Amino acid sequence: MASIRNLKKDIAFLANEVISDSQLFILFHPKQNADAAYSIIEDAVEMYNIMYSRANHPDGKDSPKLVKQHYKALRTDLLNQANSLFERISKLKD
Protein backbone atom coordinates (compact mmCIF):
# COMPACT_ATOMS: atom_id res chain seq x y z
CA MET A 1 0.00 0.00 0.00
CA ALA A 2 1.30 3.42 -0.88
CA SER A 3 2.10 5.71 1.99
CA ILE A 4 -0.32 8.34 3.22
CA ARG A 5 2.38 10.96 2.80
CA ASN A 6 2.63 10.20 -0.92
CA LEU A 7 -1.15 10.33 -1.24
CA LYS A 8 -1.17 13.77 0.36
CA LYS A 9 1.56 14.88 -2.05
CA ASP A 10 -0.55 13.62 -4.96
CA ILE A 11 -3.55 15.57 -3.68
CA ALA A 12 -1.50 18.76 -3.45
CA PHE A 13 0.11 18.17 -6.85
CA LEU A 14 -3.16 17.63 -8.70
CA ALA A 15 -4.85 20.59 -7.05
CA ASN A 16 -1.88 22.82 -7.88
CA GLU A 17 -1.86 21.63 -11.50
CA VAL A 18 -5.54 22.45 -11.92
CA ILE A 19 -5.01 25.88 -10.37
CA SER A 20 -1.95 26.66 -12.49
CA ASP A 21 -3.69 25.52 -15.70
CA SER A 22 -6.65 27.75 -14.87
CA GLN A 23 -4.35 30.69 -14.17
CA LEU A 24 -2.54 30.13 -17.46
CA PHE A 25 -5.88 30.14 -19.27
CA ILE A 26 -6.75 33.45 -17.63
CA LEU A 27 -3.34 34.84 -18.55
CA PHE A 28 -3.55 33.85 -22.22
CA HIS A 29 -7.28 34.53 -22.66
CA PRO A 30 -8.08 37.43 -20.31
CA LYS A 31 -11.43 38.30 -21.88
CA GLN A 32 -12.80 34.78 -22.32
CA ASN A 33 -14.52 32.86 -19.54
CA ALA A 34 -12.44 34.31 -16.71
CA ASP A 35 -15.31 33.80 -14.28
CA ALA A 36 -15.54 30.12 -15.24
CA ALA A 37 -11.78 29.74 -14.74
CA TYR A 38 -12.02 31.31 -11.29
CA SER A 39 -14.85 28.91 -10.50
CA ILE A 40 -12.58 25.99 -11.45
CA ILE A 41 -9.89 27.36 -9.12
CA GLU A 42 -12.40 27.53 -6.27
CA ASP A 43 -13.48 23.95 -6.98
CA ALA A 44 -9.84 22.81 -7.00
CA VAL A 45 -9.25 24.40 -3.59
CA GLU A 46 -12.41 22.78 -2.27
CA MET A 47 -11.29 19.42 -3.72
CA TYR A 48 -7.92 19.81 -2.00
CA ASN A 49 -9.51 20.58 1.38
CA ILE A 50 -11.96 17.68 1.22
CA MET A 51 -9.44 15.13 -0.01
CA TYR A 52 -6.78 16.18 2.48
CA SER A 53 -9.30 15.93 5.30
CA ARG A 54 -10.35 12.47 4.12
CA ALA A 55 -6.68 11.40 3.99
CA ASN A 56 -6.19 12.53 7.59
CA HIS A 57 -9.31 10.81 8.93
CA PRO A 58 -9.72 7.27 7.57
CA ASP A 59 -12.86 5.26 8.21
CA GLY A 60 -12.60 2.22 10.46
CA LYS A 61 -9.24 2.89 12.11
CA ASP A 62 -9.38 -0.46 13.91
CA SER A 63 -9.76 -2.58 10.79
CA PRO A 64 -6.86 -2.57 8.30
CA LYS A 65 -9.18 -3.87 5.58
CA LEU A 66 -11.53 -0.89 5.97
CA VAL A 67 -8.61 1.54 6.01
CA LYS A 68 -7.25 0.05 2.80
CA GLN A 69 -10.67 0.33 1.15
CA HIS A 70 -10.96 3.93 2.35
CA TYR A 71 -7.65 4.99 0.80
CA LYS A 72 -8.38 3.10 -2.42
CA ALA A 73 -11.72 4.92 -2.73
CA LEU A 74 -10.01 8.21 -1.87
CA ARG A 75 -7.43 7.77 -4.64
CA THR A 76 -10.16 6.88 -7.15
CA ASP A 77 -12.26 9.91 -6.15
CA LEU A 78 -9.22 12.17 -6.36
CA LEU A 79 -8.38 11.07 -9.88
CA ASN A 80 -11.99 11.34 -11.05
CA GLN A 81 -12.46 14.84 -9.63
CA ALA A 82 -9.13 16.08 -10.97
CA ASN A 83 -9.98 14.65 -14.38
CA SER A 84 -13.34 16.42 -14.42
CA LEU A 85 -11.67 19.72 -13.49
CA PHE A 86 -9.12 19.31 -16.28
CA GLU A 87 -11.96 18.59 -18.72
CA ARG A 88 -13.71 21.77 -17.60
CA ILE A 89 -10.51 23.71 -18.30
CA SER A 90 -10.30 22.16 -21.76
CA LYS A 91 -13.87 23.23 -22.54
CA LEU A 92 -13.27 26.86 -21.57
CA LYS A 93 -11.86 27.79 -24.96
CA ASP A 94 -14.95 26.54 -26.83
NORGI-V982167 format. One record per residue. N is the residue number from 1. RES is the residue in one letter. OMEGA is omega in whole degrees, -180 to 180 (none if undefined). NEAR is the number of other C-alpha atoms within 8 Angstrom. D_FIRST is the distance of its C-alpha to the first C-alpha in Angstrom with 2 decimals. Layout:
# NORGI-V982167
n = {N & N}
res = {RES & RES}
omega = {OMEGA & OMEGA}
near = {NEAR & NEAR}
d_first = {D_FIRST & D_FIRST}
This chain:
# NORGI-V982167
n = {1 & 2 & 3 & 4 & 5 & 6 & 7 & 8 & 9 & 10 & 11 & 12 & 13 & 14 & 15 & 16 & 17 & 18 & 19 & 20 & 21 & 22 & 23 & 24 & 25 & 26 & 27 & 28 & 29 & 30 & 31 & 32 & 33 & 34 & 35 & 36 & 37 & 38 & 39 & 40 & 41 & 42 & 43 & 44 & 45 & 46 & 47 & 48 & 49 & 50 & 51 & 52 & 53 & 54 & 55 & 56 & 57 & 58 & 59 & 60 & 61 & 62 & 63 & 64 & 65 & 66 & 67 & 68 & 69 & 70 & 71 & 72 & 73 & 74 & 75 & 76 & 77 & 78 & 79 & 80 & 81 & 82 & 83 & 84 & 85 & 86 & 87 & 88 & 89 & 90 & 91 & 92 & 93 & 94}
res = {M & A & S & I & R & N & L & K & K & D & I & A & F & L & A & N & E & V & I & S & D & S & Q & L & F & I & L & F & H & P & K & Q & N & A & D & A & A & Y & S & I & I & E & D & A & V & E & M & Y & N & I & M & Y & S & R & A & N & H & P & D & G & K & D & S & P & K & L & V & K & Q & H & Y & K & A & L & R & T & D & L & L & N & Q & A & N & S & L & F & E & R & I & S & K & L & K & D}
omega = {179 & -177 & 179 & 179 & 178 & 176 & 178 & 176 & 178 & 178 & -180 & -179 & -178 & 178 & 179 & 178 & 178 & -180 & -179 & 177 & 177 & 179 & 177 & 177 & 179 & 180 & -176 & -179 & -172 & -176 & -178 & 171 & 179 & 180 & 178 & 178 & 177 & 176 & 177 & 178 & 178 & 179 & 178 & 178 & 178 & 177 & 179 & -178 & -178 & -178 & 179 & 178 & 178 & 179 & -179 & -175 & -179 & 176 & 175 & -177 & -177 & -176 & 180 & 180 & 178 & 179 & 179 & 177 & 180 & -178 & 176 & 178 & 179 & 179 & 178 & 178 & 180 & -179 & 179 & -180 & 178 & 179 & 179 & 177 & 177 & 177 & 177 & 177 & -179 & -178 & -178 & -176 & -176 & none}
near = {3 & 5 & 6 & 7 & 6 & 8 & 11 & 10 & 8 & 8 & 12 & 9 & 8 & 9 & 13 & 8 & 8 & 14 & 11 & 8 & 9 & 13 & 9 & 8 & 11 & 12 & 7 & 6 & 8 & 9 & 6 & 8 & 9 & 10 & 6 & 8 & 14 & 9 & 8 & 14 & 11 & 8 & 9 & 13 & 9 & 8 & 11 & 11 & 8 & 8 & 11 & 10 & 8 & 9 & 12 & 6 & 6 & 10 & 7 & 8 & 8 & 4 & 7 & 8 & 6 & 10 & 12 & 9 & 8 & 10 & 10 & 8 & 8 & 11 & 9 & 8 & 8 & 11 & 8 & 8 & 9 & 12 & 8 & 8 & 12 & 9 & 8 & 9 & 13 & 7 & 7 & 10 & 7 & 3}
d_first = {0.00 & 3.77 & 6.41 & 8.95 & 11.55 & 10.57 & 10.47 & 13.83 & 15.10 & 14.50 & 16.39 & 19.13 & 19.42 & 19.92 & 22.30 & 24.22 & 24.56 & 26.02 & 28.33 & 29.50 & 30.19 & 32.18 & 34.09 & 34.92 & 36.25 & 38.41 & 39.61 & 40.64 & 41.93 & 43.34 & 45.57 & 43.26 & 40.89 & 40.14 & 39.76 & 37.16 & 35.22 & 35.39 & 34.16 & 31.07 & 30.49 & 30.84 & 28.36 & 25.81 & 26.34 & 26.04 & 22.77 & 21.43 & 22.72 & 21.38 & 17.83 & 17.72 & 19.19 & 16.72 & 13.81 & 15.90 & 16.84 & 14.31 & 16.14 & 16.52 & 15.50 & 16.78 & 14.77 & 11.07 & 11.42 & 13.01 & 10.61 & 7.77 & 10.73 & 11.88 & 9.17 & 9.26 & 13.00 & 13.08 & 11.71 & 14.21 & 16.92 & 16.54 & 17.04 & 19.86 & 21.63 & 21.50 & 22.83 & 25.60 & 26.59 & 26.85 & 28.96 & 31.17 & 31.74 & 32.72 & 35.22 & 36.91 & 39.19 & 40.59}
